[in-house]
Amino acid sequence: MERTADGAEKHQAEGSEVVKYLPHEDGTLQAEVRTYTRRDGGLSERGPYWYFCFHEGGKQKKIYLGKTNDPETLLAKKRAERSTS
């Protein structure tokens, strides 16, 4: 259990946290780890889950790539699918 300087318990918030940013082509690849509370009250993490963030037409967009060891290849495949449809 971690404690702050004044001795209070330090709690990690639930949600997602970006753990890695990689500049890629016209945007950024980012890996997010999700924190959740288990049934026994302990905290656990899942991930990392990859996303590609970019701007298109003045709007911010995000493509979900999932849990992968090669986000660049998966992104190229997904972008090719988007351009044909």
N, C-alpha and C positions, 0 to 999 in steps of 0.2 A: 504494500500500500504506500503510495507516495503522499507526502505532506508538503504544504506550502511553507514559506518562511515563518508564518505566525503559528504553525502547528496544526492548521486545519487540514482536513482530508482534501486531496486533489482528485477531482472527478473528471474523467474524459467525457465529453459530450457525445451523444449518439449522432449519427449522420455520416457524411462522407468527407474525406480529406484528400486533397491532391498530394500525391507523394513524389510525382515525377513529371516534369515538363520537357518536351522535346520539340524544338522548332522543326517544322516539316512543310515543305512546299509553301502553300499560301495560308498556313494556319499553324496550329500547335497540337501535337499529340500529348494527351495527359493521362496518367494512371491515377485512378482514385481507389482508395481503400474505404470500405464501409464498416462502421462500428455499430454493433447492436448489443442489446442486453439479453443474455441467456436466461433460461427459466430459473436457474439457480441464483440469479442476480449478478453474476459475473459478466464482464465485458469481453467480447470477442470480435475479431476482425474477419472480413471476407474480402477477397480480391487479390490482386489489383484488377480493376476493370478499366479498359482503355476506351477513350473518347477522342474524337478529332474535332477541335473547335476552330471555326473560321467565320469570315464575314461574306455574305452574298446579298447583293441588292440592298445594301445598307442595313441588313439585319444580321444578328449573330446566330449562327447555326451550330449544331452539335450532332455528330454522327456516332452512334454507339457501336463499338467494335467488340466488346465483350472481354472475356478472359482469354488472352492469347499471348504467346511468346514472340510473335512476329506481327506487331500492329501495322507496320508499313505495308507488308504484302496484303494483309486483309483489307486495309484502306484502299489500296489500288484496285482490288477486286470489287469492293462495294461502290467505288466511284465509277468504275466501268459499267456496272449494273444500272446505276442512276442515269448515266448518259444515254444508254440504249432504251430506257423506258420513258 
